């Protein structure tokens, strides 16, 4: 095993890790050594082909097919330089004040998070798309929502030079999306922060990370790792876990912290989601243009959010409930399909948690509560009304039997779409907003860290990602993760002198 020495080691390069890496620039300028470990590869711009099956294996954990313990939900999260900021659509929303107030974390202020969020919005070129850049799928949602009586809002997006390829979830082939791989990480590297890719953090020991650098597999995408393949013990004054809710939580569990942190792994939430489609009588532009421009926020009132979306044929086919002639007919109508994504705003409940198996691999236990099912059904009814108000001739609803609702049945939506038809394992559900597991709070009895991501009773260990959320956020968590990570980085800069100067950390 090779020994290395750094002042700060950051595990993960997504919204949390990339933000902390940038925040460490002043430390590097003072002569300190900062390292980022990323499990995934570093891809060149020309390697983003936009082909579904080609990109999924290179960008996502388990090719995008990571399942909950009972197999009823797929969890999507990135494993690449830039983490999940590479594979999400760029939506950039500020955390609602009511949510932060409900979290009730000492020292955590909604106004402070908003100030930090707006700073990152400026840095990441967040703006609204102009009217002439909207495709039919988005215009139909906006017009249908208004006609059906819903308040429709436009998403601010972190784009610079978008040409409307609609490939956001497969990694933008035009380098337009301003994730950490385009903004924060390159900035940090220009100032001397080191990044090592294909580096898997196996466990955390006392002031050290045990990591394994993997060789590039023949024919795989991405550059070789910056370090030679092999095992490393990386000693550090401060270690920051920023591998996402599942990655950071499972790392701490593998490292034996569960015995002293009774809340470790608890409180997992994820915004369970599924795709709804509706057929129009004419072709519409759905696979060109940015896929996600508008949303309807019913989180506070009814526990759901509706968003415009576009998924390519393979993903659409596997998300449509049912099989046979109806499924085939809907897929043949792909050029005429309008799509809406349903997100249920779940809550942290007992039993929904992250654990590890005997090999140390993460296992996610998740049960759909009655409240979540009610929210998903209410959202499906609302989406059906929007579809028909936008002119659709038929709607595919996974919580209807049969799944196809014809336009002539538009006045029977409440009867046709029912909670009794939501069957876990047969209704295709996925989630990408993975939160919780290392919750912020007051004490060991209710949390894993304090409001600045410091793990209780372990001052040299921090968490800086969505694992910190004590409960679900009602929106895309991207800006909130960055803002919390910025607080973590600020805490490292302001109070880490004694830790960094400890004799346990050499400079070899």
VOKE-99706 format. One line per field, with one value per residue (C-alpha): x, y, z; residue in one letter. Coordinates in nm, 4 decimals, always signed. Layout:
u	c(X	...) $
v	c(Y	...) $
w	c(Z	...) $
aa	c(A	...) $
END
This chain:
u	c(+0.0000	+0.1308	+0.1216	+0.0348	-0.0092	-0.2534	-0.4017	-0.7579	-0.9040	-1.2462	-1.4264	-1.6555	-1.6617	-2.0303	-2.2307	-2.0880	-1.7318	-1.6763	-1.7982	-1.5721	-1.2797	-1.3275	-1.3632	-1.0211	-0.8346	-0.7184	-0.5693	-0.3717	-0.2511	-0.1226	+0.0821	-0.1616	-0.2271	-0.5859	-0.6965	-1.0282	-1.0981	-1.3560	-1.4633	-1.5690	-1.3708	-1.2856	-1.4501	-1.3503	-1.6150	-1.5959	-1.6851	-2.0375	-2.2111	-2.5713	-2.6444	-2.8489	-2.6885	-2.3431	-2.3508	-2.5395	-2.2567	-2.0013	-2.1940	-2.4166	-2.3678	-2.4770	-2.5508	-2.8455	-3.0014	-2.9258	-3.2301	-3.3756	-3.3523	-3.6935	-3.6431	-3.9409	-3.7537	-3.4530	-3.2137	-3.0062	-2.6820	-2.3656	-2.0236	-1.8059	-1.5865	-1.8507	-2.0818	-2.4547	-2.4151	-2.3093	-2.6347	-2.9090	-3.0957	-2.9557	-3.2625	-3.1477	-3.3972	-3.3510	-3.4649	-3.8057	-3.7758	-4.0488	-3.8435	-3.5261	-3.7283	-3.8874	-3.5437	-3.4718	-3.0934	-2.9060	-2.7126	-2.8769	-3.0570	-3.2689	-3.1523	-2.7890	-2.8618	-3.0426	-2.7469	-2.5066	-2.7459	-2.7698	-2.3917	-2.3714	-2.6496	-2.4314	-2.1233	-2.3074	-2.4753	-2.8290	-3.1036	-3.4440	-3.4688	-3.6148	-3.9545	-3.8055	-3.5928	-3.8918	-4.0036	-4.3610	-4.3411	-4.2734	-4.5204	-4.7962	-4.7298	-4.7348	-5.0507	-5.2251	-5.1412	-5.2817	-5.5945	-5.6458	-5.6149	-5.2613	-4.9931	-4.7035	-4.3513	-4.0403	-3.7199	-3.4000	-3.1268	-2.7469	-2.6691	-2.4192	-2.4435	-2.7316	-2.8170	-3.1183	-2.9859	-3.2131	-2.9394	-2.8960	-2.9455	-2.6792	-2.4198	-2.4357	-2.2409	-2.2068	-2.0475	-2.3323	-2.4458	-2.2503	-2.2018	-1.9038	-1.7144	-1.7344	-1.7056	-1.5941	-1.3581	-1.1600	-1.1321	-1.0018	-0.7527	-0.6223	-0.5358	-0.3577	-0.6244	-0.5457	-0.8125	-0.7645	-1.0289	-1.1091	-1.0265	-1.2669	-1.2705	-1.2866	-1.2993	-1.2006	-0.9576	-0.8292	-0.7273	-0.6756	-0.8615	-0.7933	-0.8538	-0.8175	-0.7293	-0.8675	-0.7119	-0.9134	-1.0992	-1.0280	-1.2723	-1.4216	-1.4663	-1.2544	-0.8923	-0.6576	-0.6396	-0.3935	-0.2374	-0.1099	-0.3580	-0.3298	-0.4196	-0.3344	-0.3426	-0.3959	-0.3331	-0.5087	-0.5811	-0.9425	-1.1533	-1.4719	-1.7197	-1.9076	-2.0011	-2.3756	-2.6394	-2.5705	-2.1947	-2.1118	-2.3444	-2.2202	-1.8575	-1.9090	-2.0918	-1.8101	-1.5657	-1.7354	-1.8914	-2.2356	-2.1602	-2.1080	-2.3626	-2.7054	-2.8704	-2.6233	-2.8160	-3.1579	-3.3906	-3.3420	-3.5732	-3.5646	-3.8701	-4.0131	-4.1026	-4.2480	-4.2961	-4.6416	-4.6971	-4.9851	-5.0370	-5.1283	-5.2815	-4.9804	-4.6044	-4.4585	-4.1019	-4.0109	-3.6605	-3.5151	-3.4776	-3.4104	-3.6287	-3.7127	-3.8420	-4.1579	-4.2999	-4.6136	-4.5382	-4.8031	-4.5525	-4.6940	-5.0604	-5.0691	-4.7171	-4.6140	-4.4371	-4.4955	-4.2137	-4.1712	-3.9358	-3.8166	-3.6724	-3.5444	-3.7098	-3.5309	-3.5978	-3.9536	-4.0288	-3.9073	-4.1005	-4.4362	-4.6410	-4.7854	-4.6991	-4.8480	-5.0434	-5.1128	-4.7463	-4.6365	-4.8854	-4.7743	-4.4084	-4.4868	-4.6438	-4.3168	-4.2923	-4.6383	-4.5786	-4.5970	-4.4218	-4.4592	-4.2502	-4.4337	-4.2335	-4.3753	-4.2412	-4.1735	-4.0721	-3.8123	-3.9871	-3.8629	-3.7369	-3.6444	-3.2697	-2.9303	-2.7370	-2.4517	-2.4274	-2.1540	-1.9235	-1.9755	-2.1982	-2.4829	-2.8349	-3.1308	-3.4490	-3.7545	-4.1263	-4.3875	-4.5984	-4.9688	-4.8938	-4.6507	-4.9006	-5.1748	-4.9431	-4.8443	-5.2050	-5.3064	-5.0160	-5.1207	-5.4732	-5.3386	-5.1059	-5.3898	-5.5941	-5.2979	-5.2491	-5.6119	-5.6238	-5.3213	-5.5077	-5.3890	-5.6081	-5.5083	-5.3078	-5.1012	-5.1496	-4.9735	-5.2287	-5.5276	-5.6745	-5.6567	-5.3577	-5.4855	-5.7386	-5.9091	-6.0060	-6.3738	-6.3045	-6.1490	-6.4412	-6.3774	-6.0128	-6.0756	-6.2505	-6.0052	-5.6881	-5.6865	-5.4538	-5.5576	-5.3793	-5.0412	-4.8580	-4.4896	-4.2868	-4.5368	-4.5591	-4.2207	-4.0803	-3.7398	-3.5694	-3.2698	-3.2953	-3.1305	-3.1188	-3.0448	-2.8398	-2.6003	-2.8525	-2.7596	-2.8999	-2.8254	-2.6858	-2.5999	-2.9573	-3.1085	-2.8335	-2.4924	-2.3448	-2.3919	-2.5106	-2.1646	-2.1339	-1.8973	-1.9509	-2.0350	-1.7323	-1.5070	-1.3865	-1.1591	-1.4464	-1.7070	-1.9980	-2.0808	-2.3615	-2.7329	-2.6739	-2.6892	-3.0596	-3.2645	-3.5713	-3.6619	-3.6324	-3.9383	-3.7310	-3.4239	-3.1487	-2.8591	-2.8232	-2.8985	-2.6206	-2.3789	-2.4798	-2.4398	-2.1045	-1.9957	-2.0705	-1.8639	-1.5766	-1.6058	-1.5876	-1.2716	-1.1080	-1.2031	-1.1379	-0.9073	-0.5631	-0.5115	-0.6305	-0.4143	-0.1052	-0.1490	+0.1627	-0.0510	-0.0363	+0.3039	+0.4086	+0.5628) $
v	c(+0.0000	+0.3438	+0.6255	+0.9818	+1.2961	+1.5854	+1.8527	+1.8064	+1.5080	+1.5456	+1.2271	+1.2978	+1.5646	+1.6475	+1.9440	+1.8964	+1.7856	+2.0230	+2.3154	+2.2300	+2.1861	+2.5400	+2.6733	+2.5251	+2.7507	+2.9878	+2.6911	+2.5856	+2.9418	+2.9233	+2.6162	+2.3468	+2.0333	+1.9490	+1.6322	+1.5282	+1.1566	+1.0684	+0.7097	+0.7645	+0.8563	+1.1946	+1.2119	+1.4293	+1.6439	+1.4290	+1.1182	+1.2417	+1.0698	+1.1103	+0.7412	+0.5994	+0.2639	+0.3932	+0.6774	+0.5121	+0.2715	+0.5530	+0.8084	+0.6277	+0.3860	+0.0416	+0.1946	+0.3807	+0.0584	+0.0726	-0.0770	-0.0480	-0.3593	-0.4920	-0.3989	-0.1611	+0.1594	+0.2565	+0.5160	+0.7166	+0.8863	+0.9804	+0.8148	+1.0471	+1.3564	+1.6121	+1.3547	+1.3909	+1.7513	+1.5929	+1.3998	+1.6268	+1.8852	+2.2044	+2.3187	+2.5661	+2.6507	+2.8073	+2.6063	+2.7173	+2.9030	+2.6855	+2.3708	+2.5082	+2.6379	+2.2934	+2.1283	+2.3295	+2.2905	+2.5249	+2.7875	+2.7081	+3.0110	+3.0186	+3.3699	+3.2601	+2.9652	+3.1945	+3.4344	+3.1497	+3.0007	+3.3291	+3.3525	+3.0093	+3.1032	+3.3873	+3.1681	+2.8926	+3.1244	+3.0442	+3.2077	+3.1472	+3.0173	+3.2614	+3.1849	+3.0915	+2.8207	+2.6320	+2.3142	+2.1935	+1.9605	+2.2527	+2.4922	+2.2317	+2.1790	+2.5518	+2.6150	+2.3018	+2.3774	+2.7284	+2.6048	+2.3418	+2.6033	+2.5342	+2.7916	+2.7136	+2.8429	+2.8453	+2.6737	+2.8776	+2.6672	+2.6620	+2.6682	+2.8511	+2.7869	+2.5350	+2.4215	+2.2128	+1.8588	+1.7484	+1.5114	+1.6563	+1.3275	+1.1626	+1.4332	+1.7417	+1.6753	+2.0496	+2.1370	+2.3794	+2.2561	+2.4316	+2.1528	+2.1233	+1.9483	+2.2719	+2.5400	+2.4627	+2.1680	+2.3249	+2.6445	+2.4490	+2.2567	+2.5747	+2.6945	+2.3762	+2.1448	+1.7903	+1.5565	+1.1821	+0.9934	+0.6208	+0.6395	+0.4441	+0.5336	+0.1988	+0.3233	+0.6046	+0.5398	+0.7780	+1.0815	+0.8704	+0.7450	+0.3991	+0.4249	+0.1959	+0.3409	+0.1286	+0.0793	+0.1854	-0.1130	-0.1883	-0.0059	+0.2063	+0.5806	+0.8386	+0.9080	+0.6909	+0.7794	+1.0447	+0.7896	+0.4400	+0.1616	+0.0198	+0.0773	+0.3981	+0.5181	+0.8941	+1.0688	+1.4017	+1.6651	+1.6949	+1.4509	+1.5636	+1.2967	+1.4281	+1.1151	+1.1790	+1.0493	+0.6853	+0.7171	+0.9172	+0.7207	+0.3807	+0.4974	+0.5964	+0.2698	+0.0659	+0.2576	+0.1545	+0.4881	+0.3348	+0.2145	+0.5676	+0.7416	+0.5837	+0.8010	+0.7088	+0.5810	+0.6952	+0.9468	+0.8530	+1.0371	+1.0574	+1.2191	+0.8975	+0.9719	+0.8267	+0.9393	+1.0080	+1.0292	+1.1419	+1.1057	+1.3992	+1.3745	+1.5405	+1.5249	+1.7532	+1.8572	+1.6639	+1.5292	+1.8624	+2.1676	+2.1718	+1.9064	+2.0821	+2.4391	+2.4462	+2.3024	+2.3060	+2.3218	+2.1557	+2.0409	+2.2331	+2.1803	+1.8231	+1.6815	+1.6699	+1.8573	+1.8187	+1.8910	+1.8893	+1.6143	+1.4182	+1.0688	+0.8776	+0.5580	+0.2985	+0.4855	+0.5693	+0.2079	+0.0666	+0.3315	+0.2703	+0.0375	-0.2691	-0.4630	-0.5868	-0.3995	-0.0823	-0.0481	-0.1084	+0.1428	+0.4118	+0.3589	+0.3706	+0.7103	+0.8412	+1.1462	+1.2538	+1.2013	+1.4767	+1.3879	+1.4974	+1.3849	+1.3280	+1.3830	+1.2912	+1.5004	+1.2242	+1.2630	+1.0973	+0.8034	+0.5233	+0.2286	+0.4186	+0.4039	+0.3214	+0.0184	-0.1922	-0.5609	-0.8017	-0.6761	-0.3102	-0.2319	+0.0139	-0.1194	+0.1189	+0.0203	+0.2163	+0.1730	+0.3778	+0.5352	+0.6015	+0.9737	+0.9175	+0.6988	+0.9586	+1.2310	+1.0303	+0.9565	+1.3211	+1.4221	+1.1734	+1.3113	+1.6659	+1.5649	+1.3954	+1.7154	+1.9124	+1.6661	+1.6832	+2.0613	+2.0760	+1.8760	+1.5182	+1.2402	+0.9734	+0.9486	+0.6631	+0.6512	+0.3774	+0.4065	+0.3440	+0.0128	-0.0125	+0.2206	+0.4118	+0.6886	+0.8188	+1.1810	+1.0895	+0.9805	+1.3121	+1.3814	+1.0512	+1.1077	+1.0805	+0.7471	+0.6033	+0.6940	+0.5335	+0.4550	+0.0902	+0.0552	+0.1634	-0.1653	-0.1472	-0.3586	-0.3286	+0.0510	+0.1710	+0.4221	+0.5889	+0.8630	+1.0906	+1.3361	+1.1154	+1.2762	+1.1945	+0.9370	+1.1774	+1.4308	+1.7648	+1.8389	+1.9043	+1.5935	+1.2278	+1.1453	+1.3192	+1.3568	+1.2658	+1.6140	+1.9699	+2.2519	+2.2873	+1.9217	+1.8316	+1.4707	+1.4566	+1.3761	+1.3556	+1.7113	+1.6051	+1.4445	+1.6461	+1.5651	+1.7988	+1.6680	+1.5817	+1.3215	+1.6204	+1.6848	+1.6068	+1.5649	+1.5916	+1.9148	+1.9979	+2.0910	+1.9836	+1.9845	+2.1053	+2.4634	+2.3640	+2.1041	+2.3636	+2.6147	+2.3651	+2.2524	+2.6143	+2.6390	+2.3257	+2.4747	+2.7987	+2.6058	+2.4280	+2.7587	+2.9358	+2.6731	+2.4060	+2.5363	+2.3073	+2.0025	+2.0761	+2.1336	+1.8098	+1.5915	+1.3035	+1.4648	+1.4646	+1.6048	+1.3251) $
w	c(+0.0000	-0.0967	+0.1592	+0.0593	+0.2712	+0.2255	+0.4448	+0.3151	+0.1293	-0.0360	-0.1390	-0.4346	-0.7046	-0.7503	-0.6225	-0.2727	-0.3428	-0.6325	-0.4237	-0.1284	-0.3690	-0.4984	-0.1433	-0.0598	-0.3059	-0.0283	+0.1592	-0.1473	-0.1931	+0.1655	+0.0801	+0.1914	-0.0131	-0.1109	-0.2889	-0.4460	-0.4953	-0.7607	-0.8149	-1.1752	-1.4864	-1.6362	-1.9783	-2.2699	-2.4381	-2.7515	-2.5487	-2.4724	-2.7627	-2.6477	-2.7090	-2.4213	-2.3596	-2.4437	-2.1905	-1.9042	-1.8244	-1.8230	-1.6182	-1.3676	-1.0800	-1.2026	-1.5414	-1.3882	-1.2631	-0.8892	-0.7145	-0.3668	-0.1509	-0.2582	-0.6246	-0.6403	-0.7277	-0.9380	-0.7930	-1.0402	-0.9366	-1.1198	-1.0950	-1.3043	-1.2734	-1.1712	-1.0135	-1.0669	-1.1872	-1.5189	-1.5618	-1.4325	-1.6353	-1.4813	-1.2871	-1.0208	-0.7477	-0.4051	-0.1033	+0.0304	+0.3611	+0.5171	+0.4534	+0.6132	+0.9077	+0.9496	+0.9527	+1.2682	+1.2507	+1.4885	+1.2955	+0.9621	+0.8195	+0.5034	+0.4223	+0.4328	+0.2041	-0.0367	-0.0482	-0.1227	-0.3794	-0.5678	-0.5734	-0.7374	-0.9781	-1.1017	-1.1191	-1.3070	-1.5593	-1.4395	-1.6469	-1.8060	-2.1609	-2.4112	-2.5619	-2.8984	-2.7301	-2.5872	-2.7614	-2.8082	-2.5098	-2.2786	-2.4396	-2.4243	-2.0536	-1.9822	-2.1823	-2.0586	-1.6946	-1.7212	-1.8993	-1.6287	-1.3536	-1.2287	-1.1584	-1.3888	-1.3264	-1.5421	-1.4335	-1.4123	-1.5790	-1.5502	-1.9204	-2.1365	-2.5086	-2.5073	-2.8602	-2.7605	-2.7987	-2.5108	-2.3914	-2.0417	-1.8575	-2.0729	-2.0214	-2.2446	-2.5677	-2.6254	-2.2891	-2.2216	-1.8812	-1.6073	-1.3550	-1.1236	-1.4062	-1.6062	-1.3351	-0.9796	-1.0394	-1.3258	-1.1207	-0.8219	-1.0374	-1.1983	-0.8472	-0.7427	-0.5998	-0.7138	-0.8507	-0.8871	-1.0847	-1.0833	-0.7110	-0.4902	-0.1196	+0.0563	+0.4135	+0.6471	+0.9303	+1.1972	+0.9895	+0.6765	+0.3683	+0.2283	-0.1457	-0.4452	-0.7836	-1.0667	-1.4063	-1.7064	-1.8503	-2.2173	-2.4419	-2.1636	-2.1788	-2.0011	-1.9311	-1.7278	-1.3597	-1.2537	-1.0161	-1.0854	-1.0105	-0.6611	-0.2979	-0.1124	+0.2450	+0.2259	+0.5564	+0.6058	+0.8642	+0.7521	+0.5498	+0.3741	+0.2605	-0.0435	-0.2349	-0.2273	+0.0126	-0.0665	-0.1175	+0.1952	+0.4214	+0.3080	+0.3390	+0.7023	+0.7711	+0.6121	+0.8284	+1.1515	+1.2486	+1.2904	+1.6430	+1.7677	+1.5436	+1.6015	+1.3342	+1.0586	+0.7577	+0.8806	+0.7204	+0.3546	+0.1128	-0.2664	-0.4345	-0.5901	-0.9518	-1.2659	-1.6236	-1.7648	-2.1393	-2.3575	-2.7278	-2.9509	-3.2954	-3.4598	-3.4185	-3.1542	-3.0780	-2.7672	-2.8341	-2.9452	-2.7241	-2.3528	-2.1857	-1.8602	-1.8727	-1.6584	-1.3375	-1.1243	-0.7515	-0.5353	-0.2722	+0.0210	-0.0655	-0.1967	-0.1684	-0.5336	-0.8125	-1.1869	-1.4304	-1.8037	-1.9143	-2.2137	-2.2030	-2.5016	-2.6280	-2.4107	-2.0848	-2.1902	-2.2808	-1.9495	-1.7555	-1.9226	-1.7045	-1.8698	-2.1840	-2.5056	-2.7699	-2.5677	-2.4720	-2.8310	-2.9697	-2.7273	-2.8191	-3.1925	-3.1221	-2.9722	-3.2086	-3.0853	-2.7126	-2.4538	-2.1268	-1.7646	-1.4688	-1.1397	-0.8210	-0.4801	-0.1912	+0.0575	+0.4222	+0.6418	+0.8071	+1.0264	+0.8232	+0.5077	+0.5441	+0.3951	+0.5180	+0.3812	+0.2977	+0.4060	+0.1312	+0.2251	-0.0731	-0.0045	+0.0391	+0.0357	+0.2184	+0.1074	+0.1697	-0.0141	+0.2603	+0.2218	+0.1973	-0.0902	-0.2772	-0.2292	-0.3594	-0.6659	-0.7503	-0.7015	-0.9242	-1.1921	-1.1932	-1.2239	-1.5079	-1.6939	-1.6738	-1.8076	-2.0937	-2.2024	-2.1611	-2.3936	-2.6598	-2.6018	-2.7427	-2.4880	-2.1685	-2.0292	-1.6499	-1.4509	-1.1692	-1.3987	-1.5189	-1.8109	-1.8341	-2.1375	-2.0727	-2.3865	-2.4301	-2.4003	-2.0425	-1.9375	-1.7060	-1.5216	-1.4297	-1.0546	-1.0986	-1.3501	-1.1589	-0.8167	-0.5259	-0.5367	-0.8719	-0.7333	-0.6970	-0.5988	-0.8367	-1.1212	-1.1316	-1.2583	-1.0105	-1.0146	-0.8170	-0.8644	-0.5715	-0.3111	+0.0339	+0.3970	+0.5829	+0.7593	+0.8829	+1.0364	+1.3796	+1.7444	+1.9096	+1.8568	+1.9506	+1.6482	+1.3881	+1.2485	+1.2036	+1.3210	+1.0960	+0.9385	+0.8452	+1.1320	+1.2385	+1.6083	+1.8257	+1.5175	+1.4412	+1.1537	+0.9574	+0.7640	+0.5318	+0.2431	+0.0230	+0.0236	+0.2948	+0.5331	+0.4695	+0.7849	+0.5658	+0.1999	+0.0104	-0.1995	-0.5054	-0.7013	-0.4348	-0.6531	-0.5264	-0.1683	-0.1748	-0.3102	-0.0446	+0.2402	+0.0984	+0.0818	+0.4558	+0.5150	+0.3180	+0.5100	+0.8363	+0.7214	+0.6314	+0.9523	+1.2172	+1.0847	+1.1748	+1.4720	+1.2787	+0.9773	+1.1901	+1.3846	+1.3983	+1.2669	+0.9230	+0.7574	+0.4228	+0.2212) $
aa	c(X	X	X	X	X	X	X	X	X	X	X	X	X	X	X	X	X	X	X	X	X	X	X	X	X	X	X	X	X	X	X	X	X	X	X	X	X	X	X	X	X	X	X	X	X	X	X	X	X	X	X	X	X	X	X	X	X	X	X	X	X	X	X	X	X	X	X	X	X	X	X	X	X	X	X	X	X	X	X	X	X	X	X	X	X	X	X	X	X	X	X	X	X	X	X	X	X	X	X	X	X	X	X	X	X	X	X	X	X	X	X	X	X	X	X	X	X	X	X	X	X	X	X	X	X	X	X	X	X	X	X	X	X	X	X	X	X	X	X	X	X	X	X	X	X	X	X	X	X	X	X	X	X	X	X	X	X	X	X	X	X	X	X	X	X	X	X	X	X	X	X	X	X	X	X	X	X	X	X	X	X	X	X	X	X	X	X	X	X	X	X	X	X	X	X	X	X	X	X	X	X	X	X	X	X	X	X	X	X	X	X	X	X	X	X	X	X	X	X	X	X	X	X	X	X	X	X	X	X	X	X	X	X	X	X	X	X	X	X	X	X	X	X	X	X	X	X	X	X	X	X	X	X	X	X	X	X	X	X	X	X	X	X	X	X	X	X	X	X	X	X	X	X	X	X	X	X	X	X	X	X	X	X	X	X	X	X	X	X	X	X	X	X	X	X	X	X	X	X	X	X	X	X	X	X	X	X	X	X	X	X	X	X	X	X	X	X	X	X	X	X	X	X	X	X	X	X	X	X	X	X	X	X	X	X	X	X	X	X	X	X	X	X	X	X	X	X	X	X	X	X	X	X	X	X	X	X	X	X	X	X	X	X	X	X	X	X	X	X	X	X	X	X	X	X	X	X	X	X	X	X	X	X	X	X	X	X	X	X	X	X	X	X	X	X	X	X	X	X	X	X	X	X	X	X	X	X	X	X	X	X	X	X	X	X	X	X	X	X	X	X	X	X	X	X	X	X	X	X	X	X	X	X	X	X	X	X	X	X	X	X	X	X	X	X	X	X	X	X	X	X	X	X	X	X	X	X	X	X	X	X	X	X	X	X	X	X	X	X	X	X	X	X	X	X	X	X	X	X	X	X	X	X	X	X	X	X	X	X	X	X	X	X	X	X	X	X	X	X	X	X	X	X	X	X	X	X	X) $
END
